[in-house]
Amino acid sequence: MKNFLGTFAVSLILCYFFLLFGGVLIFENFWAILVFVALIITIIAKMFIYQETKIEKLEERIKTLESQCESK
């Protein structure tokens, strides 16, 4: 959860700067769209980070299994 909040904060800041420089002209409610877009970006980023950690764990398991097969 702590990592999620950190990613959400970074997304919120990035969205704030986007909306500050012209994005607010597109949308009427600045804060609502800011939080919504930051939430969407955060969810997508966390999915990719979670996928990356799972891939790294699988690579470690494969290396362990390969080393066990080579030693036999």
N, C-alpha and C positions, 0 to 999 in steps of 0.2 A: 504494500500500500504506500510505503514511503517513496519508493521509486515512481509509482504512478503519480503521486502528487508533485514530485519534482518535474516529471515530464509534462504534466498538466500546466505547471507554472511557466515553463519555457514556451509551451504552445500558446498560453494566454498572452505572454509578452509579444511573441511574434505576430499574433493576430491583432493585438492592440496597435502595433506599428503599421500593419497593413491597413487597418481601418482608419488610423489617424491620417494617413496620406492618401485620402480619396475614397477609401472603401465605405466610409460612412455616408457618402452621397448615394450609394446603391441601396443601402438598408436604412430603415427609419429608426429602429431602436438599437442604438449602439451597443449597449451592455449585453442585451439578450443575444444578439448575433455573435458578439465576441466570445461569450461563454460557450455558446453552442458550437461554434467552429473550433475553439480550443479543445472542447471535449471530444469532438470527432477526430481531430488530429492526434490527440493523446491516445485514444483507443486504438487507432491504426498503428501508431508508433509502438505501443506496448505489445500489440500482437506480433509485430516483427521482432521485437526484443525477446519475447518469450520463445518465438520460433528459433531464434539464433541460439539461445541457451539450450534448448532441446537438441539441436543439431550438434552442438559442442559435446553434450553429454553422450550422444550416440556415437560420435567419433571416438571418444575415450573408451567406450565399451567395445567398439570394434577393434581398437588397438590392443586392448586387454585380451580379447578373444583370439586375435591373431598371434599375439605373443605366446599365449598358452598352447595354441596349435603347433607353433614352430618348435617349442621346447619338447614336445612329445615325439 
